[in-house]
Amino acid sequence: MFWAANGALWLMMVVAVLVAWSNTTLGWISTALGTLVAVNGAGHIVGTLFTRRYSPGLVSGAILWLPLGVSALWGTWQMGPRLSWTTGVVVGIAVQGGVASLALVLSRRDSAA
């Protein structure tokens, strides 16, 4: 599952970058994915620090997703209109918030069963 999820996200990032290069009106997609993976990577680091326990995803979040997300955010900031960049950040945070909320609900359900 780990490799499939990480591989799918890498593929989505590559496609988003190619789309952004070919159509600047869709550049917000790269920004949204960059935000999503940066916030997710940072979340694993913060979760580990907060709970003082290993958070699954810490290693890949710290060495792979956080740097990739920050690089995507920096690159899209440099090449696109600010409104497109801001839209992407808002969408990325919203999607990550939904995913994190769903993960929390599912983990509590599984631990209660």
N, CA, C and O atoms as CSV, one atom per row, in Angstrom:
chain,resi,resn,atom,element,x,y,z
A,1,MET,N,N,0.829,-1.193,0.000
A,1,MET,CA,C,0.000,0.000,0.000
A,1,MET,C,C,0.874,1.258,0.000
A,1,MET,O,O,0.601,2.214,-0.726
A,2,PHE,N,N,1.938,1.244,0.832
A,2,PHE,CA,C,2.839,2.389,0.926
A,2,PHE,C,C,3.408,2.760,-0.437
A,2,PHE,O,O,3.353,3.921,-0.844
A,3,TRP,N,N,3.957,1.765,-1.144
A,3,TRP,CA,C,4.590,2.046,-2.436
A,3,TRP,C,C,3.568,2.478,-3.468
A,3,TRP,O,O,3.854,3.347,-4.291
A,4,ALA,N,N,2.392,1.894,-3.440
A,4,ALA,CA,C,1.347,2.276,-4.395
A,4,ALA,C,C,0.906,3.719,-4.168
A,4,ALA,O,O,0.769,4.484,-5.124
A,5,ALA,N,N,0.684,4.094,-2.914
A,5,ALA,CA,C,0.249,5.462,-2.608
A,5,ALA,C,C,1.331,6.470,-2.972
A,5,ALA,O,O,1.041,7.495,-3.590
A,6,ASN,N,N,2.574,6.187,-2.595
A,6,ASN,CA,C,3.660,7.121,-2.901
A,6,ASN,C,C,3.920,7.193,-4.399
A,6,ASN,O,O,4.191,8.270,-4.930
A,7,GLY,N,N,3.838,6.051,-5.086
A,7,GLY,CA,C,4.016,6.053,-6.541
A,7,GLY,C,C,2.927,6.834,-7.250
A,7,GLY,O,O,3.196,7.569,-8.200
A,8,ALA,N,N,1.687,6.672,-6.782
A,8,ALA,CA,C,0.570,7.412,-7.382
A,8,ALA,C,C,0.742,8.913,-7.179
A,8,ALA,O,O,0.487,9.692,-8.098
A,9,LEU,N,N,1.165,9.327,-6.002
A,9,LEU,CA,C,1.366,10.760,-5.757
A,9,LEU,C,C,2.517,11.318,-6.580
A,9,LEU,O,O,2.432,12.441,-7.077
A,10,TRP,N,N,3.590,10.550,-6.730
A,10,TRP,CA,C,4.692,10.998,-7.583
A,10,TRP,C,C,4.209,11.181,-9.021
A,10,TRP,O,O,4.527,12.180,-9.666
A,11,LEU,N,N,3.449,10.226,-9.511
A,11,LEU,CA,C,2.920,10.328,-10.866
A,11,LEU,C,C,2.022,11.549,-11.013
A,11,LEU,O,O,2.099,12.265,-12.011
A,12,MET,N,N,1.167,11.790,-10.015
A,12,MET,CA,C,0.294,12.967,-10.053
A,12,MET,C,C,1.122,14.260,-10.077
A,12,MET,O,O,0.763,15.207,-10.778
A,13,MET,N,N,2.218,14.307,-9.324
A,13,MET,CA,C,3.060,15.507,-9.326
A,13,MET,C,C,3.692,15.723,-10.704
A,13,MET,O,O,3.732,16.850,-11.197
A,14,VAL,N,N,4.176,14.666,-11.314
A,14,VAL,CA,C,4.786,14.789,-12.646
A,14,VAL,C,C,3.754,15.275,-13.656
A,14,VAL,O,O,4.034,16.183,-14.439
A,15,VAL,N,N,2.576,14.686,-13.647
A,15,VAL,CA,C,1.512,15.098,-14.569
A,15,VAL,C,C,1.119,16.550,-14.317
A,15,VAL,O,O,0.924,17.312,-15.265
A,16,ALA,N,N,1.002,16.940,-13.045
A,16,ALA,CA,C,0.620,18.317,-12.718
A,16,ALA,C,C,1.656,19.312,-13.225
A,16,ALA,O,O,1.301,20.378,-13.729
A,17,VAL,N,N,2.926,18.973,-13.095
A,17,VAL,CA,C,3.981,19.870,-13.587
A,17,VAL,C,C,3.902,19.983,-15.101
A,17,VAL,O,O,4.012,21.082,-15.645
A,18,LEU,N,N,3.713,18.867,-15.787
A,18,LEU,CA,C,3.602,18.907,-17.249
A,18,LEU,C,C,2.392,19.722,-17.690
A,18,LEU,O,O,2.467,20.474,-18.662
A,19,VAL,N,N,1.281,19.573,-16.981
A,19,VAL,CA,C,0.073,20.348,-17.294
A,19,VAL,C,C,0.331,21.834,-17.069
A,19,VAL,O,O,-0.051,22.663,-17.896
A,20,ALA,N,N,0.972,22.170,-15.963
A,20,ALA,CA,C,1.251,23.575,-15.656
A,20,ALA,C,C,2.168,24.199,-16.702
A,20,ALA,O,O,1.999,25.365,-17.059
A,21,TRP,N,N,3.136,23.430,-17.193
A,21,TRP,CA,C,4.037,23.947,-18.218
A,21,TRP,C,C,3.309,24.174,-19.535
A,21,TRP,O,O,3.633,25.107,-20.269
A,22,SER,N,N,2.332,23.331,-19.839
A,22,SER,CA,C,1.668,23.437,-21.129
A,22,SER,C,C,0.461,24.370,-21.111
A,22,SER,O,O,0.028,24.833,-22.166
A,23,ASN,N,N,-0.087,24.652,-19.931
A,23,ASN,CA,C,-1.286,25.479,-19.840
A,23,ASN,C,C,-1.242,26.260,-18.531
A,23,ASN,O,O,-1.568,25.722,-17.473
A,24,THR,N,N,-0.843,27.520,-18.601
A,24,THR,CA,C,-0.647,28.310,-17.377
A,24,THR,C,C,-1.934,28.546,-16.599
A,24,THR,O,O,-1.879,28.840,-15.405
A,25,THR,N,N,-3.099,28.425,-17.247
A,25,THR,CA,C,-4.344,28.608,-16.498
A,25,THR,C,C,-4.617,27.439,-15.557
A,25,THR,O,O,-5.437,27.555,-14.646
A,26,LEU,N,N,-3.936,26.316,-15.771
A,26,LEU,CA,C,-4.089,25.157,-14.890
A,26,LEU,C,C,-2.907,25.002,-13.931
A,26,LEU,O,O,-2.755,23.961,-13.291
A,27,GLY,N,N,-2.082,26.024,-13.836
A,27,GLY,CA,C,-0.922,25.981,-12.956
A,27,GLY,C,C,-1.270,25.790,-11.495
A,27,GLY,O,O,-0.445,25.316,-10.714
A,28,TRP,N,N,-2.479,26.152,-11.121
A,28,TRP,CA,C,-2.899,25.992,-9.733
A,28,TRP,C,C,-2.896,24.527,-9.301
A,28,TRP,O,O,-2.804,24.237,-8.108
A,29,ILE,N,N,-2.995,23.595,-10.261
A,29,ILE,CA,C,-2.997,22.171,-9.930
A,29,ILE,C,C,-1.656,21.767,-9.325
A,29,ILE,O,O,-1.617,21.039,-8.334
A,30,SER,N,N,-0.554,22.236,-9.916
A,30,SER,CA,C,0.766,21.944,-9.355
A,30,SER,C,C,0.914,22.555,-7.971
A,30,SER,O,O,1.477,21.937,-7.068
A,31,THR,N,N,0.411,23.757,-7.810
A,31,THR,CA,C,0.467,24.415,-6.510
A,31,THR,C,C,-0.354,23.648,-5.477
A,31,THR,O,O,0.078,23.480,-4.337
A,32,ALA,N,N,-1.545,23.181,-5.881
A,32,ALA,CA,C,-2.399,22.426,-4.963
A,32,ALA,C,C,-1.724,21.127,-4.528
A,32,ALA,O,O,-1.731,20.798,-3.342
A,33,LEU,N,N,-1.144,20.389,-5.466
A,33,LEU,CA,C,-0.456,19.148,-5.105
A,33,LEU,C,C,0.788,19.428,-4.269
A,33,LEU,O,O,1.087,18.692,-3.328
A,34,GLY,N,N,1.508,20.485,-4.612
A,34,GLY,CA,C,2.673,20.864,-3.804
A,34,GLY,C,C,2.279,21.192,-2.375
A,34,GLY,O,O,2.948,20.782,-1.427
A,35,THR,N,N,1.193,21.930,-2.225
A,35,THR,CA,C,0.689,22.263,-0.891
A,35,THR,C,C,0.278,21.009,-0.153
A,35,THR,O,O,0.625,20.820,1.013
A,36,LEU,N,N,-0.464,20.151,-0.836
A,36,LEU,CA,C,-0.956,18.924,-0.220
A,36,LEU,C,C,0.191,18.074,0.325
A,36,LEU,O,O,0.142,17.637,1.475
A,37,VAL,N,N,1.226,17.834,-0.490
A,37,VAL,CA,C,2.312,16.967,-0.034
A,37,VAL,C,C,3.204,17.659,0.986
A,37,VAL,O,O,3.741,16.999,1.876
A,38,ALA,N,N,3.376,18.978,0.880
A,38,ALA,CA,C,4.174,19.696,1.881
A,38,ALA,C,C,3.488,19.686,3.240
A,38,ALA,O,O,4.130,19.434,4.259
A,39,VAL,N,N,2.200,19.957,3.261
A,39,VAL,CA,C,1.453,19.960,4.523
A,39,VAL,C,C,1.402,18.546,5.099
A,39,VAL,O,O,1.511,18.368,6.313
A,40,ASN,N,N,1.238,17.547,4.244
A,40,ASN,CA,C,1.218,16.162,4.707
A,40,ASN,C,C,2.566,15.774,5.316
A,40,ASN,O,O,2.615,15.189,6.398
A,41,GLY,N,N,3.643,16.095,4.629
A,41,GLY,CA,C,4.980,15.788,5.163
A,41,GLY,C,C,5.244,16.494,6.476
A,41,GLY,O,O,5.756,15.894,7.421
A,42,ALA,N,N,4.894,17.768,6.534
A,42,ALA,CA,C,5.067,18.525,7.779
A,42,ALA,C,C,4.186,17.960,8.881
A,42,ALA,O,O,4.582,17.949,10.047
A,43,GLY,N,N,2.998,17.491,8.526
A,43,GLY,CA,C,2.089,16.923,9.512
A,43,GLY,C,C,2.656,15.685,10.186
A,43,GLY,O,O,2.457,15.480,11.384
A,44,HIS,N,N,3.359,14.862,9.424
A,44,HIS,CA,C,3.982,13.677,10.015
A,44,HIS,C,C,5.102,14.070,10.977
A,44,HIS,O,O,5.285,13.438,12.017
A,45,ILE,N,N,5.838,15.101,10.628
A,45,ILE,CA,C,6.908,15.574,11.514
A,45,ILE,C,C,6.301,16.154,12.789
A,45,ILE,O,O,6.728,15.809,13.891
A,46,VAL,N,N,5.323,17.019,12.648
A,46,VAL,CA,C,4.676,17.637,13.808
A,46,VAL,C,C,3.996,16.568,14.673
A,46,VAL,O,O,4.070,16.616,15.901
A,47,GLY,N,N,3.338,15.608,14.027
A,47,GLY,CA,C,2.682,14.532,14.764
A,47,GLY,C,C,3.660,13.738,15.617
A,47,GLY,O,O,3.362,13.390,16.760
A,48,THR,N,N,4.823,13.458,15.057
A,48,THR,CA,C,5.848,12.729,15.805
A,48,THR,C,C,6.359,13.562,16.973
A,48,THR,O,O,6.529,13.047,18.078
A,49,LEU,N,N,6.599,14.832,16.736
A,49,LEU,CA,C,7.084,15.701,17.819
A,49,LEU,C,C,6.034,15.870,18.908
A,49,LEU,O,O,6.360,15.857,20.095
A,50,PHE,N,N,4.781,16.027,18.510
A,50,PHE,CA,C,3.693,16.261,19.458
A,50,PHE,C,C,3.411,15.039,20.326
A,50,PHE,O,O,3.241,15.154,21.540
A,51,THR,N,N,3.364,13.874,19.696
A,51,THR,CA,C,3.029,12.655,20.438
A,51,THR,C,C,4.256,11.957,21.031
A,51,THR,O,O,4.132,11.080,21.886
A,52,ARG,N,N,5.427,12.356,20.570
A,52,ARG,CA,C,6.691,11.718,20.981
A,52,ARG,C,C,6.710,10.233,20.632
A,52,ARG,O,O,7.339,9.423,21.314
A,53,ARG,N,N,6.012,9.900,19.565
A,53,ARG,CA,C,5.964,8.541,19.038
A,53,ARG,C,C,6.139,8.614,17.534
A,53,ARG,O,O,5.801,9.610,16.895
A,54,TYR,N,N,6.667,7.547,16.993
A,54,TYR,CA,C,6.843,7.476,15.548
A,54,TYR,C,C,5.496,7.595,14.840
A,54,TYR,O,O,4.539,6.903,15.188
A,55,SER,N,N,5.432,8.458,13.867
A,55,SER,CA,C,4.240,8.612,13.035
A,55,SER,C,C,4.521,7.941,11.694
A,55,SER,O,O,5.456,8.332,10.997
A,56,PRO,N,N,3.724,6.933,11.321
A,56,PRO,CA,C,3.942,6.320,10.008
A,56,PRO,C,C,3.932,7.396,8.917
A,56,PRO,O,O,3.034,8.235,8.860
A,57,GLY,N,N,4.910,7.351,8.090
A,57,GLY,CA,C,5.046,8.368,7.052
A,57,GLY,C,C,6.070,9.437,7.398
A,57,GLY,O,O,6.332,10.328,6.591
A,58,LEU,N,N,6.651,9.356,8.593
A,58,LEU,CA,C,7.633,10.368,9.015
A,58,LEU,C,C,8.830,10.430,8.075
A,58,LEU,O,O,9.211,11.509,7.621
A,59,VAL,N,N,9.415,9.289,7.785
A,59,VAL,CA,C,10.641,9.273,6.971
A,59,VAL,C,C,10.353,9.760,5.555
A,59,VAL,O,O,11.052,10.638,5.049
A,60,SER,N,N,9.323,9.194,4.904
A,60,SER,CA,C,9.025,9.633,3.539
A,60,SER,C,C,8.536,11.080,3.536
A,60,SER,O,O,8.817,11.823,2.595
A,61,GLY,N,N,7.811,11.488,4.573
A,61,GLY,CA,C,7.354,12.874,4.661
A,61,GLY,C,C,8.504,13.849,4.786
A,61,GLY,O,O,8.505,14.904,4.152
A,62,ALA,N,N,9.489,13.496,5.610
A,62,ALA,CA,C,10.604,14.412,5.880
A,62,ALA,C,C,11.612,14.474,4.738
A,62,ALA,O,O,12.116,15.550,4.415
A,63,ILE,N,N,11.911,13.330,4.123
A,63,ILE,CA,C,12.974,13.349,3.114
A,63,ILE,C,C,12.465,13.389,1.674
A,63,ILE,O,O,13.232,13.641,0.745
A,64,LEU,N,N,11.171,13.140,1.496
A,64,LEU,CA,C,10.632,13.096,0.144
A,64,LEU,C,C,9.549,14.142,-0.086
A,64,LEU,O,O,9.693,15.007,-0.950
A,65,TRP,N,N,8.465,14.066,0.686
A,65,TRP,CA,C,7.291,14.879,0.381
A,65,TRP,C,C,7.421,16.339,0.775
A,65,TRP,O,O,7.021,17.217,0.009
A,66,LEU,N,N,7.971,16.624,1.954
A,66,LEU,CA,C,8.125,18.024,2.348
A,66,LEU,C,C,9.049,18.779,1.382
A,66,LEU,O,O,8.679,19.855,0.913
A,67,PRO,N,N,10.245,18.245,1.072
A,67,PRO,CA,C,11.088,18.956,0.089
A,67,PRO,C,C,10.450,19.070,-1.295
A,67,PRO,O,O,10.575,20.105,-1.950
A,68,LEU,N,N,9.769,18.015,-1.744
A,68,LEU,CA,C,9.114,18.079,-3.050
A,68,LEU,C,C,8.002,19.126,-3.053
A,68,LEU,O,O,7.870,19.895,-4.005
A,69,GLY,N,N,7.214,19.153,-1.997
A,69,GLY,CA,C,6.127,20.126,-1.906
A,69,GLY,C,C,6.640,21.557,-1.869
A,69,GLY,O,O,6.115,22.432,-2.557
A,70,VAL,N,N,7.668,21.788,-1.063
A,70,VAL,CA,C,8.240,23.138,-0.972
A,70,VAL,C,C,8.834,23.544,-2.326
A,70,VAL,O,O,8.689,24.691,-2.749
A,71,SER,N,N,9.497,22.608,-2.999
A,71,SER,CA,C,10.047,22.907,-4.332
A,71,SER,C,C,8.942,23.251,-5.322
A,71,SER,O,O,9.081,24.182,-6.116
A,72,ALA,N,N,7.848,22.502,-5.276
A,72,ALA,CA,C,6.714,22.785,-6.172
A,72,ALA,C,C,6.125,24.151,-5.868
A,72,ALA,O,O,5.811,24.915,-6.780
A,73,LEU,N,N,5.976,24.457,-4.587
A,73,LEU,CA,C,5.423,25.768,-4.213
A,73,LEU,C,C,6.334,26.902,-4.666
A,73,LEU,O,O,5.865,27.914,-5.188
A,74,TRP,N,N,7.620,26.732,-4.468
A,74,TRP,CA,C,8.573,27.768,-4.887
A,74,TRP,C,C,8.552,27.936,-6.406
A,74,TRP,O,O,8.530,29.056,-6.915
A,75,GLY,N,N,8.559,26.808,-7.125
A,75,GLY,CA,C,8.554,26.873,-8.588
A,75,GLY,C,C,7.292,27.499,-9.148
A,75,GLY,O,O,7.357,28.301,-10.079
A,76,THR,N,N,6.144,27.142,-8.591
A,76,THR,CA,C,4.899,27.704,-9.104
A,76,THR,C,C,4.749,29.169,-8.711
A,76,THR,O,O,4.107,29.937,-9.427
A,77,TRP,N,N,5.331,29.565,-7.585
A,77,TRP,CA,C,5.327,30.979,-7.188
A,77,TRP,C,C,6.102,31.799,-8.221
A,77,TRP,O,O,5.700,32.911,-8.564
A,78,GLN,N,N,7.209,31.249,-8.714
A,78,GLN,CA,C,8.065,31.950,-9.662
A,78,GLN,C,C,7.448,32.072,-11.058
A,78,GLN,O,O,7.709,33.044,-11.767
A,79,MET,N,N,6.626,31.084,-11.457
A,79,MET,CA,C,6.208,31.063,-12.863
A,79,MET,C,C,4.764,31.457,-13.133
A,79,MET,O,O,4.415,31.696,-14.289
A,80,GLY,N,N,3.920,31.535,-12.130
A,80,GLY,CA,C,2.514,31.755,-12.437
A,80,GLY,C,C,1.933,33.000,-11.799
A,80,GLY,O,O,2.578,33.650,-10.976
A,81,PRO,N,N,0.714,33.324,-12.183
A,81,PRO,CA,C,0.021,34.462,-11.576
A,81,PRO,C,C,-0.292,34.182,-10.106
A,81,PRO,O,O,-0.530,33.037,-9.722
A,82,ARG,N,N,-0.290,35.230,-9.295
A,82,ARG,CA,C,-0.502,35.087,-7.849
A,82,ARG,C,C,-1.885,34.514,-7.515
A,82,ARG,O,O,-2.008,33.729,-6.575
A,83,LEU,N,N,-2.912,34.889,-8.258
A,83,LEU,CA,C,-4.246,34.366,-7.990
A,83,LEU,C,C,-4.281,32.853,-8.209
A,83,LEU,O,O,-4.894,32.129,-7.425
A,84,SER,N,N,-3.640,32.381,-9.252
A,84,SER,CA,C,-3.569,30.955,-9.530
A,84,SER,C,C,-2.823,30.235,-8.405
A,84,SER,O,O,-3.240,29.162,-7.970
A,85,TRP,N,N,-1.718,30.826,-7.935
A,85,TRP,CA,C,-0.927,30.238,-6.853
A,85,TRP,C,C,-1.751,30.173,-5.570
A,85,TRP,O,O,-1.777,29.144,-4.895
A,86,THR,N,N,-2.417,31.263,-5.241
A,86,THR,CA,C,-3.231,31.309,-4.023
A,86,THR,C,C,-4.379,30.303,-4.098
A,86,THR,O,O,-4.686,29.633,-3.112
A,87,THR,N,N,-5.002,30.199,-5.253
A,87,THR,CA,C,-6.070,29.211,-5.445
A,87,THR,C,C,-5.545,27.808,-5.186
A,87,THR,O,O,-6.193,27.013,-4.505
A,88,GLY,N,N,-4.387,27.507,-5.720
A,88,GLY,CA,C,-3.788,26.196,-5.519
A,88,GLY,C,C,-3.490,25.900,-4.060
A,88,GLY,O,O,-3.717,24.785,-3.588
A,89,VAL,N,N,-2.979,26.903,-3.341
A,89,VAL,CA,C,-2.687,26.713,-1.915
A,89,VAL,C,C,-3.975,26.434,-1.142
A,89,VAL,O,O,-4.018,25.530,-0.308
A,90,VAL,N,N,-5.020,27.208,-1.418
A,90,VAL,CA,C,-6.302,27.020,-0.721
A,90,VAL,C,C,-6.873,25.632,-1.026
A,90,VAL,O,O,-7.334,24.938,-0.119
A,91,VAL,N,N,-6.844,25.229,-2.292
A,91,VAL,CA,C,-7.357,23.909,-2.670
A,91,VAL,C,C,-6.522,22.808,-2.009
A,91,VAL,O,O,-7.077,21.837,-1.494
A,92,GLY,N,N,-5.202,22.953,-2.021
A,92,GLY,CA,C,-4.327,21.951,-1.412
A,92,GLY,C,C,-4.567,21.793,0.078
A,92,GLY,O,O,-4.601,20.672,0.585
A,93,ILE,N,N,-4.733,22.901,0.781
A,93,ILE,CA,C,-5.013,22.848,2.222
A,93,ILE,C,C,-6.374,22.205,2.470
A,93,ILE,O,O,-6.525,21.394,3.384
A,94,ALA,N,N,-7.359,22.568,1.658
A,94,ALA,CA,C,-8.699,22.003,1.834
A,94,ALA,C,C,-8.696,20.489,1.604
A,94,ALA,O,O,-9.286,19.739,2.381
A,95,VAL,N,N,-8.040,20.052,0.552
A,95,VAL,CA,C,-7.989,18.615,0.261
A,95,VAL,C,C,-7.224,17.884,1.366
A,95,VAL,O,O,-7.671,16.838,1.836
A,96,GLN,N,N,-6.083,18.420,1.783
A,96,GLN,CA,C,-5.308,17.781,2.848
A,96,GLN,C,C,-6.103,17.748,4.150
A,96,GLN,O,O,-6.033,16.768,4.892
A,97,GLY,N,N,-6.846,18.790,4.429
A,97,GLY,CA,C,-7.689,18.807,5.621
A,97,GLY,C,C,-8.741,17.715,5.571
A,97,GLY,O,O,-9.002,17.049,6.573
A,98,GLY,N,N,-9.344,17.533,4.411
A,98,GLY,CA,C,-10.331,16.471,4.249
A,98,GLY,C,C,-9.717,15.089,4.394
A,98,GLY,O,O,-10.288,14.215,5.047
A,99,VAL,N,N,-8.559,14.892,3.788
A,99,VAL,CA,C,-7.877,13.596,3.878
A,99,VAL,C,C,-7.463,13.316,5.325
A,99,VAL,O,O,-7.648,12.203,5.817
A,100,ALA,N,N,-6.908,14.312,6.003
A,100,ALA,CA,C,-6.485,14.126,7.399
A,100,ALA,C,C,-7.687,13.847,8.299
A,100,ALA,O,O,-7.607,13.005,9.194
A,101,SER,N,N,-8.785,14.536,8.074
A,101,SER,CA,C,-9.998,14.298,8.868
A,101,SER,C,C,-10.520,12.888,8.653
A,101,SER,O,O,-10.897,12.210,9.609
A,102,LEU,N,N,-10.545,12.448,7.412
A,102,LEU,CA,C,-11.001,11.095,7.107
A,102,LEU,C,C,-10.082,10.062,7.756
A,102,LEU,O,O,-10.563,9.083,8.327
A,103,ALA,N,N,-8.777,10.266,7.677
A,103,ALA,CA,C,-7.823,9.338,8.302
A,103,ALA,C,C,-8.033,9.274,9.806
A,103,ALA,O,O,-7.960,8.197,10.397
A,104,LEU,N,N,-8.291,10.412,10.428
A,104,LEU,CA,C,-8.522,10.441,11.873
A,104,LEU,C,C,-9.785,9.672,12.240
A,104,LEU,O,O,-9.782,8.880,13.183
A,105,VAL,N,N,-10.854,9.901,11.503
A,105,VAL,CA,C,-12.115,9.203,11.766
A,105,VAL,C,C,-11.925,7.692,11.588
A,105,VAL,O,O,-12.374,6.910,12.425
A,106,LEU,N,N,-11.272,7.287,10.518
A,106,LEU,CA,C,-11.076,5.858,10.265
A,106,LEU,C,C,-10.170,5.216,11.303
A,106,LEU,O,O,-10.405,4.078,11.711
A,107,SER,N,N,-9.136,5.932,11.735
A,107,SER,CA,C,-8.229,5.351,12.728
A,107,SER,C,C,-8.927,5.209,14.080
A,107,SER,O,O,-8.684,4.242,14.801
A,108,ARG,N,N,-9.777,6.147,14.425
A,108,ARG,CA,C,-10.533,6.032,15.686
A,108,ARG,C,C,-11.552,4.917,15.606
A,108,ARG,O,O,-11.769,4.195,16.578
A,109,ARG,N,N,-12.175,4.774,14.453
A,109,ARG,CA,C,-13.145,3.685,14.274
A,109,ARG,C,C,-12.467,2.334,14.395
A,109,ARG,O,O,-12.981,1.427,15.049
A,110,ASP,N,N,-11.296,2.203,13.751
A,110,ASP,CA,C,-10.577,0.933,13.791
A,110,ASP,C,C,-10.057,0.613,15.190
A,110,ASP,O,O,-10.045,-0.550,15.591
A,111,SER,N,N,-9.632,1.624,15.931
A,111,SER,CA,C,-9.121,1.374,17.283
A,111,SER,C,C,-10.240,1.068,18.272
A,111,SER,O,O,-10.003,0.419,19.290
A,112,ALA,N,N,-11.454,1.529,17.983
A,112,ALA,CA,C,-12.593,1.263,18.857
A,112,ALA,C,C,-13.155,-0.137,18.632
A,112,ALA,O,O,-13.802,-0.700,19.515
A,113,ALA,N,N,-12.910,-0.689,17.465
A,113,ALA,CA,C,-13.478,-2.013,17.133
A,113,ALA,C,C,-12.693,-3.148,17.732
A,113,ALA,O,O,-13.047,-4.311,17.541
